[in-house]
Amino acid sequence: MNRNTLTFTTLAVVTSALLGCSQQSNTTTVKNTFSAIDTFGIQCKLHEEPTFDSLEISGLTLVGSSIAAAPFATSAAEILSYDSCTDKLYVVNAQAKKVDVLTLNANSKPTAVGHIDLQSAANYSGIEIGAANSVSAHSGLVAVAIENNDKQKNGIIALYRSDTLEIITTYPAGALPDMVSFSKDGRYIASANEGEPNSDYSVDPEGSVTLVDIANGPLNALVTQLDFNAFDKGNSRHSELTDKVRISAPTATVSQDLEPEYLTFADNGKLYVALQENNALAAIDVENASIDGIFGLGGKSWGNVQLDASNKDKKLGNFQSYSMLEGLYMPDSIASYSVNGSTYIVTANEGDGREYGIETTQKQCDEKSYEWDGDDYQGTAEYATKQDFCIVYVDEIRGKKLDIDKNHPLASALKDKNQLARLKVVKPQGTLAADEKVQAFGSRSFSIWDESGELVFDSGDEFARIVFENNKNNFNSTNDNNSSADDRSDDKGAEPEAIEVASINGHQYAFIGLERQGGVMVYDVTEPKSSRFVTYVNNRNFDVGVCTQVDEEGECKNGSYNPNAGDLGPESIKYFTRLNQHFIAVANEVSGTTSVYRIDF
């Protein structure tokens, strides 16, 4: 493993602008494991942790939403974080390349009051920036993961004051920093650098993790770039990889193929990183800045649980079991918690296929031996002039097109549109043998794993059944159309995306956001092996159009979100406490809304 360690000491002078909050009588200084707060004079409001004895969660109550000023479905509310110092929410607005700042009133209803101008990070770092992908706040500091304008080049982590929104410094990161987080004690900042290839797969940067140690203050940070070169074929740790770690790109090295998506600092001193497309977790020893290992997650059998796998069967909730079908977990968001000294990682098992392509003509697409995805223009003038999407690489295929042994137990089901013909499955390199499992993307569930990557709990098919029982007429809808029931059955169902864990009144709770169906599932995970469902809340109104103008099929016509539609596409969830109450905030990327729920007991 290569470790490129850089020490950055800023040349900036801490001027009179770096002063504390003025209302000293209402604030108290927060002590931390590093000196940044004292160095910058940042003051924090007095914060007391609410207690409700041994009461358990009974539900969630929506207290209010804030709508970003942006066109419909442009990721205007993506990742969010709460800062207890300023008592504000910070929300990534990818569409506008900024971080929106939301204040909370006495009832905790959010209202936009400003934004962080990320151009200051571009000026400070000297790079041309692209979109912000993630934000994390901790005790007066706000870290933002920002990609390079050329997504295949290295991005940055920008650090801001939460009170004045002034930039403090920037740190170099890897290609496409997709998620950033502070450690629980605030000493470390880490980013998961996805290293995604470009559209024609001609450039594929390596996935990596950036670890920033700010024990001596943000202006004297130790920055370590962790790569996965040691796991490449022919290198010292390649033999550690099991066949459960999915390396699928035909020409990529292992370190190019590994794509860090999300991360969580655990109580055991480890940083766990989701490698979504690789169906794996990486464990990093934070103190030593070294990679402990990579754990492949395998797949969940659909033999004992059921799924609706078709969007063309004209039946909602057509639940069936298939013993030779498995769903690869492929988690997106992850979180961690501890019970009786043991560490657990919780994962939202979204699943994700790879598809890369370019806009070109059918003639040029055929000449390069790529897969044309537009109308067939052969023999016409449009063949060499009309542009459409040309697929350079794709790893998914419809069940009916799967190259499979005729004696496979699922051979007939894969030809039936009422069963598996429509399901998007993993495309094998050759013919799938009769004894090999058909693999789908995602497991339509959330899971709990121990610190060695062994499965402790999985929610099975509960998400689908709960959604069906709550609103069967809109089961497996997509998130940008309210007339789309059954649309996502052939994909990944309700599609678990966001996850958060909170310790409340002696209990541990998991909050899981469903990206397509919408809403938040709540589970009590205090006893990991016997975790149980608590409640499901979905602030989505299926009775109106998603935009102020929609066509006959419910598609948005004018790009103007309809506020009456509620929340569409939950992307992240953050738990916080204020005013002696417990809350979660949910950022919804399609509707551009940030909604705050009070947790009831």
C-alpha positions as CSV (number, residue, x, y, z in Angstrom):
1,M,0.0,0.0,0.0
2,N,1.3,3.4,-0.9
3,R,0.8,6.3,1.5
4,N,1.4,9.8,0.3
5,T,1.5,11.9,3.4
6,L,1.4,15.7,3.1
7,T,1.5,18.3,5.9
8,F,-0.2,21.6,5.1
9,T,0.4,24.7,7.1
10,T,-1.6,27.6,5.9
11,L,0.0,30.9,5.1
12,A,-3.2,32.7,5.8
13,V,-3.2,35.0,8.8
14,V,-6.0,34.6,11.4
15,T,-7.4,38.2,11.2
16,S,-10.0,40.0,13.2
17,A,-12.6,38.3,10.9
18,L,-12.0,35.1,12.9
19,L,-13.8,36.3,16.0
20,G,-16.3,34.5,18.2
21,C,-20.1,34.9,18.2
22,S,-21.2,38.2,19.8
23,Q,-23.9,36.9,22.1
24,Q,-21.6,35.7,24.9
25,S,-24.4,35.5,27.4
26,N,-26.3,32.9,25.4
27,T,-23.2,30.8,24.5
28,T,-20.7,28.5,25.9
29,T,-17.4,27.4,24.5
30,V,-17.3,23.8,23.3
31,K,-14.1,22.0,24.2
32,N,-12.7,19.4,21.8
33,T,-9.8,17.1,21.1
34,F,-8.2,19.8,18.9
35,S,-7.7,23.5,19.3
36,A,-9.5,24.9,16.3
37,I,-12.5,26.2,18.1
38,D,-10.4,28.1,20.6
39,T,-8.0,29.2,17.9
40,F,-10.7,30.8,15.8
41,G,-12.7,32.1,18.8
42,I,-15.9,30.3,17.7
43,Q,-18.5,30.2,20.4
44,C,-21.3,27.6,20.6
45,K,-24.8,27.9,22.0
46,L,-25.4,26.0,25.2
47,H,-26.6,22.6,24.3
48,E,-28.3,20.1,26.6
49,E,-29.0,16.5,25.7
50,P,-32.8,15.8,26.2
51,T,-33.9,12.8,28.2
52,F,-37.1,10.9,28.2
53,D,-36.2,8.2,30.6
54,S,-36.9,4.8,29.0
55,L,-39.6,5.9,26.5
56,E,-39.4,4.4,23.1
57,I,-40.1,6.0,19.7
58,S,-43.8,6.0,18.7
59,G,-43.6,8.0,15.5
60,L,-42.3,10.9,13.5
61,T,-44.1,14.2,13.1
62,L,-43.3,16.6,10.2
63,V,-42.6,20.1,11.6
64,G,-41.7,21.8,8.4
65,S,-39.9,21.9,5.0
66,S,-37.7,24.3,3.1
67,I,-37.7,24.3,-0.7
68,A,-34.5,25.1,-2.6
69,A,-34.8,27.7,-5.4
70,A,-33.9,25.4,-8.2
71,P,-35.5,23.5,-11.2
72,F,-37.2,20.2,-10.5
73,A,-35.0,17.1,-10.1
74,T,-31.6,18.8,-10.1
75,S,-30.2,17.5,-6.8
76,A,-30.8,20.9,-5.0
77,A,-31.1,19.2,-1.6
78,E,-28.7,16.2,-1.5
79,I,-26.6,15.7,1.6
80,L,-27.2,17.6,4.9
81,S,-25.6,18.1,8.3
82,Y,-26.4,19.9,11.5
83,D,-24.1,22.1,13.5
84,S,-24.9,22.5,17.2
85,C,-22.7,25.6,17.5
86,T,-24.9,27.7,15.1
87,D,-28.0,25.6,15.5
88,K,-28.3,25.4,11.7
89,L,-28.6,22.9,8.9
90,Y,-26.1,22.8,6.0
91,V,-27.5,21.3,2.8
92,V,-25.6,20.5,-0.4
93,N,-27.2,22.1,-3.4
94,A,-25.4,20.3,-6.3
95,Q,-27.4,22.2,-8.9
96,A,-26.1,25.6,-7.8
97,K,-22.6,24.4,-6.7
98,K,-23.2,25.7,-3.1
99,V,-24.2,24.7,0.4
100,D,-27.5,26.2,1.5
101,V,-27.7,27.3,5.2
102,L,-31.0,26.7,6.9
103,T,-32.1,28.2,10.3
104,L,-34.6,26.5,12.6
105,N,-37.3,28.4,14.4
106,A,-38.8,27.6,17.8
107,N,-40.8,24.7,16.3
108,S,-37.7,23.6,14.4
109,K,-39.2,24.4,11.0
110,P,-36.3,25.1,8.5
111,T,-35.9,28.3,6.5
112,A,-33.1,29.2,4.1
113,V,-31.0,32.1,5.3
114,G,-27.9,32.0,3.1
115,H,-25.4,29.8,1.5
116,I,-21.7,29.0,1.5
117,D,-20.1,30.3,-1.7
118,L,-17.8,27.4,-2.9
119,Q,-16.0,29.7,-5.3
120,S,-13.9,30.7,-2.3
121,A,-12.6,27.1,-2.1
122,A,-11.7,27.2,-5.8
123,N,-9.8,30.4,-5.3
124,Y,-8.1,29.1,-2.2
125,S,-7.1,25.8,-3.7
126,G,-6.3,27.0,-7.2
127,I,-8.4,24.4,-9.0
128,E,-11.5,24.8,-11.1
129,I,-14.3,23.1,-9.1
130,G,-17.3,21.1,-10.1
131,A,-20.2,20.2,-7.9
132,A,-20.2,19.8,-4.1
133,N,-21.1,16.2,-3.2
134,S,-21.2,16.1,0.6
135,V,-21.1,18.2,3.7
136,S,-20.3,17.5,7.4
137,A,-20.5,19.9,10.3
138,H,-18.9,19.5,13.7
139,S,-18.6,22.0,16.6
140,G,-18.3,25.2,14.5
141,L,-16.6,23.7,11.4
142,V,-18.2,22.7,8.1
143,A,-16.3,20.3,5.7
144,V,-17.5,20.1,2.1
145,A,-16.4,17.5,-0.5
146,I,-16.0,19.2,-3.9
147,E,-15.2,17.4,-7.1
148,N,-12.9,18.8,-9.7
149,N,-14.5,20.4,-12.8
150,D,-12.9,17.5,-14.6
151,K,-14.4,14.7,-12.5
152,Q,-11.5,12.3,-13.2
153,K,-9.0,14.7,-11.6
154,N,-8.4,15.2,-7.9
155,G,-11.0,17.2,-5.9
156,I,-10.7,18.9,-2.5
157,I,-12.2,19.0,1.0
158,A,-13.0,22.6,1.9
159,L,-13.3,23.7,5.5
160,Y,-15.4,26.6,6.6
161,R,-16.5,28.4,9.8
162,S,-20.1,27.7,10.5
163,D,-20.7,31.1,12.1
164,T,-19.4,33.5,9.4
165,L,-19.3,31.0,6.5
166,E,-15.7,32.1,5.8
167,I,-13.2,29.6,4.3
168,I,-10.5,28.4,6.7
169,T,-8.5,26.1,4.4
170,T,-8.7,23.3,1.8
171,Y,-7.2,19.9,1.7
172,P,-6.4,17.8,-1.5
173,A,-8.6,14.7,-2.0
174,G,-8.8,12.0,-4.6
175,A,-10.9,11.9,-7.8
176,L,-14.6,12.6,-7.2
177,P,-14.8,12.9,-3.4
178,D,-18.3,11.7,-2.9
179,M,-18.8,11.8,0.8
180,V,-17.1,13.6,3.7
181,S,-17.4,13.1,7.4
182,F,-15.9,14.2,10.8
183,S,-15.0,11.6,13.3
184,K,-17.2,11.6,16.4
185,D,-14.6,13.4,18.4
186,G,-13.9,15.9,15.6
187,R,-10.2,15.0,15.3
188,Y,-10.4,13.5,11.8
189,I,-12.1,14.4,8.5
190,A,-12.3,11.7,5.9
191,S,-13.6,11.6,2.3
192,A,-14.6,8.6,0.1
193,N,-13.1,9.3,-3.3
194,E,-15.1,7.4,-5.9
195,G,-12.8,7.7,-8.8
196,E,-15.5,7.1,-11.3
197,P,-14.4,6.7,-15.0
198,N,-15.4,9.2,-17.7
199,S,-18.3,8.6,-20.2
200,D,-16.3,6.7,-22.8
201,Y,-14.3,4.7,-20.2
202,S,-11.0,6.0,-21.6
203,V,-10.0,7.5,-18.2
204,D,-10.6,5.6,-15.0
205,P,-8.9,7.1,-11.9
206,E,-8.3,5.0,-8.8
207,G,-10.7,5.0,-5.9
208,S,-9.2,6.2,-2.7
209,V,-9.8,7.6,0.8
210,T,-8.5,10.9,2.2
211,L,-7.8,11.0,5.9
212,V,-7.2,14.4,7.5
213,D,-5.9,14.6,11.1
214,I,-6.6,18.0,12.6
215,A,-5.3,17.2,16.1
216,N,-3.0,20.3,15.9
217,G,-5.8,22.4,14.4
218,P,-7.1,22.7,10.8
219,L,-4.3,25.0,9.7
220,N,-1.6,22.4,10.6
221,A,-3.4,19.2,9.4
222,L,-1.8,16.0,8.4
223,V,-3.3,14.7,5.2
224,T,-3.0,11.1,4.1
225,Q,-4.1,9.7,0.8
226,L,-5.0,6.0,1.1
227,D,-5.1,4.0,-2.1
228,F,-5.8,0.3,-2.9
229,N,-2.7,-0.4,-5.0
230,A,-1.6,-3.2,-2.8
231,F,-4.7,-5.2,-3.8
232,D,-3.9,-5.0,-7.5
233,K,-3.2,-8.2,-9.3
234,G,0.5,-9.2,-8.8
235,N,0.8,-7.0,-5.6
236,S,1.2,-8.1,-2.0
237,R,-2.5,-8.1,-0.9
238,H,-4.3,-9.3,-4.0
239,S,-4.8,-12.8,-2.6
240,E,-6.8,-11.3,0.3
241,L,-9.7,-10.5,-2.0
242,T,-12.4,-13.2,-2.1
243,D,-14.8,-13.8,-5.0
244,K,-17.4,-11.9,-2.9
245,V,-15.6,-8.6,-3.8
246,R,-17.0,-7.7,-7.2
247,I,-14.3,-6.6,-9.7
248,S,-16.3,-6.2,-12.9
249,A,-14.7,-3.7,-15.2
250,P,-12.9,-5.7,-18.0
251,T,-9.8,-3.5,-18.4
252,A,-9.5,-1.9,-15.0
253,T,-7.0,-2.7,-12.2
254,V,-8.5,-3.5,-8.8
255,S,-7.7,-0.1,-7.4
256,Q,-9.4,1.5,-10.4
257,D,-12.4,-0.7,-10.1
258,L,-12.9,-0.1,-6.4
259,E,-15.2,2.9,-6.0
260,P,-15.6,4.3,-2.4
261,E,-19.1,5.6,-2.0
262,Y,-19.8,6.3,1.7
263,L,-18.0,6.0,5.0
264,T,-18.6,5.9,8.8
265,F,-16.3,6.4,11.8
266,A,-16.9,3.6,14.2
267,D,-16.4,3.5,18.0
268,N,-13.7,0.8,17.6
269,G,-11.2,3.2,16.0
270,K,-12.0,2.0,12.5
271,L,-13.3,3.9,9.4
272,Y,-15.6,1.7,7.4
273,V,-16.0,2.5,3.7
274,A,-18.8,1.3,1.4
275,L,-17.5,0.1,-2.0
276,Q,-21.0,0.1,-3.6
277,E,-20.4,-1.2,-7.1
278,N,-17.9,-3.8,-5.7
279,N,-20.4,-5.1,-3.1
280,A,-17.9,-4.7,-0.3
281,L,-16.8,-2.8,2.7
282,A,-13.2,-1.6,3.4
283,A,-12.0,-1.3,7.0
284,I,-9.4,1.3,7.8
285,D,-7.3,1.7,11.0
286,V,-7.7,5.4,11.6
287,E,-4.8,5.9,14.0
288,N,-2.3,4.1,11.8
289,A,-3.9,5.4,8.5
290,S,-3.8,1.9,7.1
291,I,-6.3,-0.4,5.4
292,D,-7.1,-3.4,7.5
293,G,-9.0,-5.3,4.8
294,I,-11.8,-5.5,2.3
295,F,-14.8,-7.6,3.1
296,G,-17.1,-8.9,0.3
297,L,-20.7,-8.9,1.2
298,G,-22.1,-11.6,-1.1
299,G,-25.8,-11.8,-1.9
300,K,-29.2,-12.4,-0.3
301,S,-31.2,-15.4,-1.6
302,W,-34.7,-14.6,-2.8
303,G,-35.6,-18.2,-2.0
304,N,-37.1,-17.6,1.5
305,V,-38.2,-14.0,1.0
306,Q,-40.2,-12.5,-1.9
307,L,-40.1,-9.7,-4.4
308,D,-42.2,-8.2,-7.1
309,A,-39.7,-8.4,-10.1
310,S,-41.8,-7.2,-13.0
311,N,-43.3,-3.8,-14.1
312,K,-45.2,-5.4,-17.0
313,D,-47.3,-8.0,-15.1
314,K,-50.3,-5.7,-14.6
315,K,-50.3,-6.7,-10.9
316,L,-49.2,-4.7,-8.0
317,G,-47.4,-6.6,-5.2
318,N,-46.9,-9.8,-7.3
319,F,-44.6,-11.3,-4.6
320,Q,-42.8,-14.4,-5.6
321,S,-39.7,-16.4,-4.4
322,Y,-36.9,-17.6,-6.6
323,S,-34.3,-20.0,-5.0
324,M,-31.6,-19.4,-7.6
325,L,-31.9,-15.6,-7.6
326,E,-29.9,-13.5,-5.2
327,G,-29.6,-9.8,-4.6
328,L,-26.2,-8.3,-4.2
329,Y,-26.3,-6.0,-1.2
330,M,-24.2,-3.2,-2.8
331,P,-24.8,-0.6,0.0
332,D,-24.9,3.1,-0.7
333,S,-25.1,5.0,2.7
334,I,-23.7,3.3,5.8
335,A,-23.6,4.1,9.5
336,S,-22.2,2.5,12.6
337,Y,-23.0,2.0,16.3
338,S,-22.0,0.0,19.3
339,V,-23.8,-2.3,21.7
340,N,-22.0,-3.8,24.8
341,G,-18.6,-3.1,23.4
342,S,-19.3,-4.6,19.9
343,T,-19.3,-2.5,16.8
344,Y,-21.9,-2.9,14.1
345,I,-22.2,-1.4,10.6
346,V,-25.7,-0.7,9.1
347,T,-26.1,-0.5,5.4
348,A,-28.8,0.8,3.0
349,N,-28.7,-1.8,0.3
350,E,-29.5,0.2,-2.8
351,G,-27.6,-1.7,-5.5
352,D,-26.0,0.0,-8.5
353,G,-25.2,-1.1,-12.0
354,R,-22.5,0.5,-14.2
355,E,-23.4,2.2,-17.5
356,Y,-21.2,4.5,-19.4
357,G,-21.8,6.0,-22.8
358,I,-21.5,9.0,-25.1
359,E,-23.7,11.1,-27.4
360,T,-22.8,10.3,-30.9
361,T,-24.2,9.0,-34.2
362,Q,-25.2,5.4,-34.9
363,K,-22.5,5.1,-37.5
364,Q,-19.7,6.2,-35.2
365,C,-21.1,3.9,-32.5
366,D,-21.1,0.9,-34.8
367,E,-17.6,1.7,-36.0
368,K,-16.3,1.6,-32.4
369,S,-18.3,-1.7,-31.8
370,Y,-20.3,-0.1,-29.0
371,E,-24.0,-0.7,-28.3
372,W,-26.4,1.7,-29.9
373,D,-29.2,2.7,-27.5
374,G,-31.3,5.0,-29.8
375,D,-33.6,4.5,-32.7
376,D,-32.3,2.4,-35.6
377,Y,-31.3,4.7,-38.5
378,Q,-29.5,2.1,-40.7
379,G,-30.0,2.8,-44.4
380,T,-31.1,6.4,-43.8
381,A,-29.3,9.8,-43.8
382,E,-29.8,10.0,-40.0
383,Y,-27.4,7.0,-39.6
384,A,-24.4,9.3,-39.9
385,T,-26.0,12.6,-38.7
386,K,-28.5,11.9,-35.9
387,Q,-27.0,11.7,-32.4
388,D,-28.3,9.6,-29.5
389,F,-26.9,7.6,-26.6
390,C,-24.2,5.0,-27.4
391,I,-23.4,2.6,-24.6
392,V,-19.6,2.1,-24.2
393,Y,-19.9,-0.2,-21.2
394,V,-22.8,-1.7,-19.2
395,D,-23.0,-4.5,-16.7
396,E,-26.7,-5.0,-16.5
397,I,-29.2,-6.8,-18.7
398,R,-32.9,-7.8,-18.7
399,G,-33.6,-11.2,-17.4
400,K,-35.1,-12.3,-20.8
401,K,-31.8,-11.5,-22.5
402,L,-29.6,-13.3,-20.1
403,D,-27.3,-15.9,-21.7
404,I,-28.1,-18.8,-19.5
405,D,-27.9,-22.6,-19.6
406,K,-31.3,-24.0,-20.8
407,N,-31.3,-26.4,-17.8
408,H,-31.0,-23.6,-15.2
409,P,-33.9,-23.7,-12.7
410,L,-34.9,-20.1,-13.6
411,A,-34.7,-20.5,-17.4
412,S,-38.4,-20.4,-17.9
413,A,-39.0,-17.7,-15.3
414,L,-36.5,-15.5,-17.1
415,K,-38.6,-15.7,-20.2
416,D,-41.8,-14.8,-18.5
417,K,-42.6,-11.1,-18.2
418,N,-44.8,-11.8,-15.2
419,Q,-41.8,-13.2,-13.4
420,L,-38.1,-12.4,-14.1
421,A,-38.0,-11.4,-17.8
422,R,-38.1,-7.7,-17.0
423,L,-35.7,-7.8,-13.9
424,K,-32.4,-6.1,-14.4
425,V,-29.7,-8.5,-13.5
426,V,-25.9,-8.7,-13.6
427,K,-24.6,-9.5,-17.0
428,P,-22.1,-12.4,-16.9
429,Q,-19.0,-12.6,-19.0
430,G,-20.2,-15.8,-20.7
431,T,-23.1,-18.2,-20.4
432,L,-24.5,-18.6,-16.9
433,A,-24.2,-22.2,-15.8
434,A,-27.1,-24.3,-14.6
435,D,-25.7,-24.3,-11.0
436,E,-24.9,-20.5,-10.9
437,K,-27.1,-18.0,-9.3
438,V,-28.8,-15.2,-11.2
439,Q,-27.7,-11.9,-9.5
440,A,-29.8,-8.8,-9.2
441,F,-28.7,-5.3,-8.1
442,G,-29.4,-4.5,-4.5
443,S,-31.3,-6.5,-1.8
444,R,-34.3,-4.1,-1.3
445,S,-33.4,-4.0,2.5
446,F,-31.1,-2.7,5.1
447,S,-28.6,-4.9,6.9
448,I,-26.5,-5.0,10.0
449,W,-22.9,-6.4,9.9
450,D,-20.3,-7.0,12.6
451,E,-16.9,-5.4,12.4
452,S,-15.5,-8.3,10.4
453,G,-18.1,-8.0,7.7
454,E,-20.3,-10.9,8.8
455,L,-24.1,-10.5,8.4
456,V,-26.0,-10.1,11.6
457,F,-29.4,-9.0,10.4
458,D,-31.3,-8.2,7.2
459,S,-34.8,-6.8,6.9
460,G,-35.7,-9.3,4.2
461,D,-38.7,-8.3,2.2
462,E,-40.2,-6.1,5.0
463,F,-39.8,-2.8,3.2
464,A,-41.8,-3.9,0.2
465,R,-44.6,-5.4,2.3
466,I,-44.8,-2.4,4.6
467,V,-45.0,0.0,1.6
468,F,-47.6,-2.2,-0.1
469,E,-49.7,-2.3,3.1
470,N,-49.5,1.5,3.5
471,N,-50.2,2.5,-0.1
472,K,-50.6,-0.5,-2.5
473,N,-52.0,1.7,-5.3
474,N,-48.7,3.4,-5.6
475,F,-46.4,0.5,-4.8
476,N,-42.9,0.6,-6.3
477,S,-43.3,4.1,-7.8
478,T,-40.5,6.1,-9.1
479,N,-39.5,9.4,-7.5
480,D,-40.2,11.9,-10.3
481,N,-43.7,10.8,-11.3
482,N,-46.8,10.3,-9.2
483,S,-48.5,8.1,-11.9
484,S,-45.8,5.4,-11.9
485,A,-47.0,2.5,-9.7
486,D,-45.0,-0.7,-10.4
487,D,-42.4,1.3,-12.4
488,R,-39.5,0.3,-10.1
489,S,-40.4,-3.4,-9.6
490,D,-38.0,-4.5,-12.3
491,D,-35.2,-2.4,-10.9
492,K,-34.5,-2.1,-7.2
493,G,-38.0,-1.7,-5.7
494,A,-38.3,1.1,-3.1
495,E,-34.5,1.5,-3.3
496,P,-33.0,2.0,0.2
497,E,-30.6,5.0,-0.1
498,A,-30.1,7.0,3.1
499,I,-29.4,5.6,6.6
500,E,-28.7,7.1,10.0
501,V,-28.3,5.6,13.4
502,A,-29.1,7.4,16.7
503,S,-28.8,6.4,20.4
504,I,-31.9,7.6,22.2
505,N,-33.0,6.8,25.7
506,G,-31.0,3.6,25.9
507,H,-32.1,2.4,22.5
508,Q,-30.4,2.3,19.2
509,Y,-32.6,3.3,16.2
510,A,-31.9,3.1,12.4
511,F,-33.6,5.5,10.1
512,I,-33.7,4.4,6.4
513,G,-34.8,6.6,3.5
514,L,-36.4,5.0,0.4
515,E,-35.1,6.9,-2.6
516,R,-37.8,5.9,-5.1
517,Q,-40.9,5.2,-3.1
518,G,-40.1,8.0,-0.6
519,G,-40.4,8.1,3.1
520,V,-38.4,6.9,6.1
521,M,-38.4,3.5,7.8
522,V,-37.6,3.4,11.5
523,Y,-36.2,0.3,13.2
524,D,-35.1,-0.5,16.7
525,V,-31.6,-2.1,16.3
526,T,-30.7,-2.2,20.0
527,E,-30.6,-6.0,19.8
528,P,-28.9,-6.3,16.4
529,K,-29.9,-9.9,15.7
530,S,-33.6,-9.3,16.6
531,S,-34.0,-5.8,15.2
532,R,-37.6,-4.8,14.7
533,F,-39.7,-2.4,12.7
534,V,-41.1,0.7,14.5
535,T,-42.8,3.0,12.0
536,Y,-42.9,4.2,8.4
537,V,-43.6,7.8,7.4
538,N,-43.8,9.2,3.9
539,N,-44.4,12.9,3.3
540,R,-45.4,12.4,-0.3
541,N,-48.8,13.2,-1.9
542,F,-49.4,10.9,-4.8
543,D,-52.8,12.6,-5.7
544,V,-51.1,15.6,-7.4
545,G,-48.6,16.1,-10.1
546,V,-44.9,16.3,-9.2
547,C,-44.6,19.6,-11.1
548,T,-47.0,22.5,-11.6
549,Q,-47.5,21.1,-15.2
550,V,-47.3,17.4,-16.0
551,D,-48.2,15.5,-19.2
552,E,-50.8,12.7,-19.5
553,E,-48.4,10.2,-18.2
554,G,-47.5,12.3,-15.1
555,E,-44.1,13.4,-16.4
556,C,-42.9,16.9,-15.5
557,K,-43.4,19.4,-18.3
558,N,-42.1,22.7,-17.1
559,G,-39.3,21.9,-14.6
560,S,-41.2,23.6,-11.8
561,Y,-41.7,21.5,-8.7
562,N,-45.2,21.4,-7.2
563,P,-44.9,22.0,-3.4
564,N,-48.1,20.0,-2.8
565,A,-46.4,16.9,-3.9
566,G,-44.3,16.7,-0.7
567,D,-40.9,15.1,-0.5
568,L,-39.4,13.2,-3.5
569,G,-36.2,11.2,-3.5
570,P,-34.7,11.1,0.1
571,E,-31.0,11.2,-0.3
572,S,-29.7,11.7,3.3
573,I,-30.9,11.7,6.9
574,K,-29.4,13.5,9.9
575,Y,-30.3,13.0,13.5
576,F,-29.9,15.9,15.9
577,T,-31.3,17.4,19.2
578,R,-32.3,20.9,20.1
579,L,-34.6,22.6,22.5
580,N,-34.9,19.5,24.6
581,Q,-36.3,17.5,21.7
582,H,-35.1,14.9,19.2
583,F,-35.3,15.4,15.4
584,I,-34.3,14.0,12.1
585,A,-33.8,16.1,8.9
586,V,-34.2,14.6,5.5
587,A,-32.8,16.1,2.3
588,N,-34.7,15.1,-0.9
589,E,-32.9,15.5,-4.1
590,V,-35.8,15.3,-6.6
591,S,-38.1,17.8,-4.9
592,G,-35.3,19.9,-3.6
593,T,-36.9,19.9,-0.1
594,T,-35.3,19.6,3.3
595,S,-37.8,18.4,5.8
596,V,-37.5,18.2,9.6
597,Y,-39.4,15.6,11.7
598,R,-39.8,15.6,15.4
599,I,-39.3,12.2,17.0
600,D,-42.2,11.3,19.2
601,F,-42.2,9.0,22.2
